[in-house]
Amino acid sequence: MSINIIAAVGKNNELGKDGDLIWKISEDLKFFKQKTMGQDIIMGRKTFESLPRILPGRKHIVITRKPEIIPEVAVCDNIQELIEKYQTKEGFIIGGASIYSQFIENAYKIYLTEIDAECKKADVFFPEFNKENYIRTVLDEQYDDEQKLEYKHVLYKRR
């Protein structure tokens, strides 16, 4: 399985607080949709439950030990089962933090929206990874007028 990761992070790798994203930037949500459309998206149960609905045009795969609570999506009990079932596929890891941590060392591409802001009340963080193993390419730089935020879409591609 070819593993890609996608996330939006603050200056200190902040991802979320109180079970939700910290920043919801319209153009970044469009970037997420563009990158993940037609792909398998892989997430933990809490991330799945935080979605407003099933995201159209993507196969949802949820890693959980409680498959009976999620009847409308593909479910894997653990990462090994996921890799065995989908070994020839490409997938995007979309969260949460523990799922990112379990896949980060095997990621081929990491798409990070690097937001030039901090959230002191963040309670979920993106894992550290060895950036020396990746070629960093800034895809674009943007400014969100509504929230007064500068951010970059960055691709880290394994060397």
C-alpha positions as CSV (number, residue, x, y, z in Angstrom):
1,M,0.0,0.0,0.0
2,S,1.3,3.4,-1.0
3,I,0.7,5.7,2.1
4,N,0.1,9.4,1.7
5,I,-0.7,11.7,4.6
6,I,-2.6,15.0,4.5
7,A,-3.0,17.4,7.4
8,A,-3.1,21.1,8.4
9,V,-0.8,22.1,11.2
10,G,0.2,25.2,13.1
11,K,3.6,26.4,14.0
12,N,3.9,23.8,16.8
13,N,2.3,20.9,14.8
14,E,-1.1,21.7,16.3
15,L,-3.9,19.7,14.6
16,G,-7.0,20.0,16.8
17,K,-8.7,20.8,20.0
18,D,-11.9,19.6,21.6
19,G,-12.4,16.9,18.9
20,D,-12.3,19.3,16.0
21,L,-9.9,21.0,13.6
22,I,-8.4,24.3,14.9
23,W,-8.4,26.0,11.5
24,K,-11.0,25.6,8.8
25,I,-9.7,27.5,5.8
26,S,-12.0,27.4,2.8
27,E,-9.2,27.2,0.2
28,D,-7.4,24.5,2.3
29,L,-10.6,22.4,2.4
30,K,-10.7,22.7,-1.4
31,F,-7.0,21.5,-1.5
32,F,-7.9,18.5,0.7
33,K,-10.8,17.6,-1.6
34,Q,-8.7,17.9,-4.7
35,K,-5.9,15.7,-3.3
36,T,-8.2,13.0,-1.9
37,M,-11.0,12.9,-4.5
38,G,-11.2,9.3,-5.9
39,Q,-8.8,8.0,-3.3
40,D,-9.2,5.8,-0.3
41,I,-9.2,7.9,2.9
42,I,-8.0,6.2,6.0
43,M,-8.8,7.4,9.5
44,G,-9.4,6.5,13.1
45,R,-13.0,6.2,14.5
46,K,-12.9,9.6,16.2
47,T,-11.9,11.4,13.0
48,F,-14.7,9.6,11.2
49,E,-17.2,10.6,13.8
50,S,-16.0,14.3,13.5
51,L,-16.8,14.4,9.8
52,P,-20.0,16.2,8.9
53,R,-21.0,13.4,6.6
54,I,-19.6,10.7,4.3
55,L,-17.3,12.6,2.0
56,P,-18.4,12.0,-1.6
57,G,-16.1,10.5,-4.2
58,R,-13.8,8.7,-1.7
59,K,-13.8,5.3,-0.1
60,H,-13.7,5.7,3.7
61,I,-11.7,3.2,5.6
62,V,-11.9,3.4,9.4
63,I,-9.4,1.7,11.7
64,T,-11.3,0.7,14.9
65,R,-11.8,-2.2,17.2
66,K,-15.5,-1.5,17.3
67,P,-16.6,-2.2,13.7
68,E,-20.3,-2.6,14.6
69,I,-20.7,1.1,15.2
70,I,-19.7,2.1,11.7
71,P,-21.8,0.0,9.2
72,E,-21.6,2.4,6.2
73,V,-17.8,2.3,5.6
74,A,-15.0,-0.2,5.3
75,V,-13.5,-1.1,8.6
76,C,-10.2,-2.6,9.7
77,D,-9.4,-3.8,13.1
78,N,-5.7,-2.7,12.9
79,I,-3.0,-1.4,10.6
80,Q,-1.7,-4.9,9.7
81,E,-5.2,-5.8,8.5
82,L,-5.4,-2.6,6.5
83,I,-2.1,-3.2,4.8
84,E,-3.0,-6.8,3.9
85,K,-6.4,-5.9,2.5
86,Y,-5.3,-2.9,0.5
87,Q,-1.7,-3.8,-0.4
88,T,-1.9,-2.7,-4.0
89,K,-3.8,0.5,-3.4
90,E,-2.9,4.1,-2.7
91,G,-4.5,5.8,0.3
92,F,-4.5,9.0,2.2
93,I,-4.2,9.0,6.0
94,I,-6.5,11.9,7.2
95,G,-6.2,11.5,11.0
96,G,-6.3,11.4,13.9
97,A,-3.0,11.9,15.7
98,S,-2.5,8.2,16.7
99,I,-3.2,7.0,13.1
100,Y,-0.7,9.6,11.8
101,S,1.9,8.4,14.3
102,Q,1.4,4.8,13.3
103,F,1.9,5.5,9.6
104,I,4.3,8.5,9.5
105,E,7.5,6.4,9.2
106,N,6.1,4.6,6.1
107,A,4.6,7.6,4.3
108,Y,5.6,8.2,0.7
109,K,4.1,11.6,0.5
110,I,3.1,14.0,3.2
111,Y,0.9,17.0,2.2
112,L,1.0,19.5,5.0
113,T,-0.8,22.8,5.1
114,E,1.7,24.8,7.3
115,I,-0.3,27.5,9.0
116,D,1.6,30.5,10.3
117,A,-0.3,30.6,13.6
118,E,-0.3,29.0,17.0
119,C,-3.1,27.6,19.2
120,K,-2.2,27.4,22.9
121,K,-5.3,25.4,23.6
122,A,-4.5,22.6,21.1
123,D,-4.8,19.1,22.5
124,V,-3.9,17.1,19.4
125,F,-0.6,17.3,17.5
126,F,0.9,16.0,14.3
127,P,3.8,13.6,15.0
128,E,7.4,14.7,14.5
129,F,9.0,13.0,11.5
130,N,12.5,13.0,10.1
131,K,12.3,15.7,7.4
132,E,15.8,14.7,6.2
133,N,14.2,11.6,4.6
134,Y,12.0,13.9,2.4
135,I,12.3,16.4,-0.4
136,R,10.3,19.5,0.6
137,T,8.4,21.4,-2.1
138,V,6.3,24.4,-1.4
139,L,3.3,24.0,-3.7
140,D,1.8,27.4,-3.0
141,E,1.6,30.2,-0.5
142,Q,-1.7,31.7,0.5
143,Y,-3.4,34.2,2.7
144,D,-6.9,33.7,4.2
145,D,-8.5,37.1,4.5
146,E,-11.3,35.9,6.7
147,Q,-9.1,34.5,9.4
148,K,-6.1,36.7,8.7
149,L,-3.8,33.6,8.3
150,E,-0.8,33.0,6.1
151,Y,-0.2,29.4,5.1
152,K,1.6,27.1,2.7
153,H,0.7,23.9,1.0
154,V,3.8,21.8,1.2
155,L,4.7,18.4,-0.2
156,Y,7.2,16.2,1.5
157,K,8.2,13.4,-0.8
158,R,10.3,10.5,0.4
159,R,13.8,10.5,-1.0
